[in-house]
Amino acid sequence: MSYQAEFEQALRDPEGFWGEAAGAIRWTRAPEQILDDSRAPFYRWYPDGELNTADNCLDRHVEAGRGDVTALIHDSPVTNSQQRYSYVQLRDAVAKFAGVIRNQGVEKGDRVIIYMPMIPEAVIAMLACARIGAVHSVVFGGFAGAELAKRIDDATPKLVLSASCGIEPTRIVEYKPLLDRGLELAEHRVERCVIFQRETQRCALTPGRDIDWTDALADAEPVDCVPVAATDPLYILYTSGTTGKPKGVVRDNGGHAVAMHYSMRAVYGLSQDDVFWTASDVGWVVGHSYIVYAPLLLGCTSVMYEGKPVGTPDAGAFFRVIAEHEVDVFFTAPTAFRAIKKVDPNGELAAQYDVSSLRALFLAGEHTDPDTAAWAGDKLDVPVIDHWWQTETAWPMSANPLGLERLDVPPGSAGRPVPGYDIHVLAPDGEEVPNGEMGDICVKLPLPPGCFPTLWQNDERYKSSYLETFDGYYRSGDAGYFDADGNLWVMSRVDDIINVAGHRLSTGVIEEVIAAHADVAEAAVVGAADADKGQLPVAMVVLKSSATRAGDEIVAELVAIVRDQIGPVAAFRHVAIVDRLPKTRSGKVVRATLREIADGKDWTTPATIDDPAILTEIEAQLGQIGYARRRSG
C-alpha cells in the first residue's frame, strides 16, 4: 500500500486501521473494542485487551524458533568490551531477574526506579519489570540526587535498581553517592536497592537496604510472564516541567506494543532479519522505544552503544560500529554528526570503515540543518531522514516512511505526517494557517496508540499542559509549517519564536542559515530582550576545527548571509564565537537557559545538562559582545 493510501485509511477509519495493526501482537485476550472514547479527552486503546510486553519482546520469538537470533549487541568502547545476547539468552536472563524483583516484594502495578548506565543489565531490568507487570521508571544515570528525589517522590517506587558507576570518556561517574543523596532527600522511603557492581569501580553497599545484584540472582528462580490489561502502565518516563516538578509521561502496554511494532515496519523499513542501531540512552524516550522495545517487538537485532560520537576513541567511532555489526538502519541525533563534522570535517576517519551494510540514517531530537544532513549522507552514502516526535508520543509523528515508500522530501523538512497522526498548524486563535506560514504544530485528538494517555497521577496537568490551548488538539509545543507539497517543517520550540519589532521569526531558521557557512560546525540562536525592538537574535557559533580565518571576518560573513537570506527584519548582528554549546545528555541545546544568560537573569543549571561548566564559559563569551551583563550574584 502506498503512503497516501495508508495515511488516508488511518485517517478515515482509525479503529479499523489500528484493529488490523493489533494483529501483529500476541494477546492473552485479544481486544474486541479498539478505542474507548467514553472519557474524552482521556482516550484508551484496546481497553478490553490483555497481553504481556516482555512476552512479545522475547518469549514469542523463542517459541517461533528464533531463539538463536541475536537480540542485543552491547558495544562499549569505554570498557573495551562487547557482549551478545540471543533471544533465548535474553529471555532467560530477564526471567531470572524478574525473580529477583519478585523476591523484593514487587508485584504487578508496583513501581521500580531504574538508575543505571548503558549496560545490558539496564535492558534486562526494564524487561523484567514488564514481565511481572511492574511499572518501571528509568532515571538517566548520573542525575543529581535532588532530581532523583523528585522522581522517587512522584513514582513512590517499592524498589530501586542501580549500578556502582557510569563511565565517561574522561571520568568515572560514581552513582552510589548520587543515589544515596536522592534517597536521603526523598520523602518517600525506599526499603530495598539492588546494585550492580561494575568491575571498573565498585561501591560500598548500605547494610540492610542494598543488595548485591549477583548475590540476588543466586537466590532467584525464573518467573513467567504476568498478563496485564492493555491499558495498564508499562512505564513512567519523566520529562522536565516548567514548574520544576517533573511530568511523569505514562505509557500503556497494549497501544505501545502495537505502535512500536508498526513504526519499525512503516517508518524505519525494518524486518526481523535486520540490525538496528539507535545511538541514544535508555534514560530517554528514544532509548526506551528504539533500543529496547521496538526492535525486540519486531524480533530484529538491537545495538546498544556505551560511548560517544567523538572521544571513544575518535570521530570514527560511529562508522566503526556500523561496519563491525553490519548495521542496516541507524538512528541518532543531528548534534552527534555536528560533533563528528567539527572534529573530522573532511570525513577522513569515516573513510576507514566499510559502511556498505547501511540503508538509511534517521535523525531526530532537534531540527536537522540541511548542511549536517548533506555531510552525513555523503559520508555514509545513504538517504538521511529527518523525522519528528517527542517523549509524549513515543514514536514518530512525521517522517519519510521508508517502509511504505520513499517520498520526495526536501532537506530540512521532517517529512510527512505518519499514518495515525492528524497534524495541523494553528494560529493563536485556533484557525489553520496557510501553507508556508509558521504556527503551533498540533495533532487532532485522539492521539494514536502508543502516545501518552495521561500524566502519572495528574490528569489535570495533562489537560492544562497539552490539551487546553486548542480545543480538540494536542499541542506539541513545537512551531513550524507545511509547505505546498504537504511536507512538515519543524523549526523550533514555540518558545523559540522571537518577536523582532513585530516580526515573528524562528530561531531555527536563523540557525539553519548560519550552519550552512563553510567554517561553522554548529550554532544556537536565542532571542535576547531589547528595549527598542522587543527581542534581537543572538547567535553562539562553534567553528570547525579546520577553520583558520579570523573570527571577526567569519562573524561579518554570518551577519551578511542572514541579512541576505532572511532579510534586514531579523536585525541580526550579535554573534559570539564559542568553544562548545551546552547540551543535555540527549544532545539538545539548552536554549531556555541560554536565553536567561543572555538577558542577564539569574539562571539555574538544568538537571539534564551534560557538562555544567559550559554555561559559565558561555556567560563569559556572551559578555564579550555586550550580553549576560545584568546577572546578580
ABEGO torsion letter per residue (X at the ends): XBAAAAAAAAAABAAAAAAAAAAABBBABBBABABBAAAOABBBBGAABBBBAAAAAAAAAAAAGAAABBABBBBBAAAGBBBBBBAAAAAAAAAAAAAAAAAAGBBBGBBBBBBBBBBAAAAAAAAAAAAAGBBBBBBBBGBBAAAAAAAAAAAGBABBBBBABBBBAABBBBAAAAAAAAAAABABBBABBBBBBBAABBBBBBBGABBBAAAAAAABBBBBBBBBBAABBABBBBBBBAAGBBBBBBBBAAAAAAAAAAAAAAAAGBBAABBBBBBBBAABAAAAAAAAAAAAAAGBBBBBBBBBABGOABAAAAAAAAAAAGBABBBBBAAAAAAAAAABAAGAAAAABBAAABABBBBBGBBBBAAAAAAAAAAAGBBBBBBBBBAAAGBBABBBBAAABBBBBBBGBAEBBBBGBBBBBBBAAGBBBBBGBBBBBBBBOBBBBGBBABBBGBAAAAAAAAAAABBGBBBAGBBEBBBAAGBBBBABBAAABBBBGGBBBBAAAAAAAAAABAABABBBBBBBBBAAAGBBBBBBBBBBAABABBAAAAAAAAAAAAAAAAEAAAGBABBBBBABBBBBAAGBBBAAAAAAAAAGBBBBBBAABABAAAAAAAAAAAAAAGBGAABBX
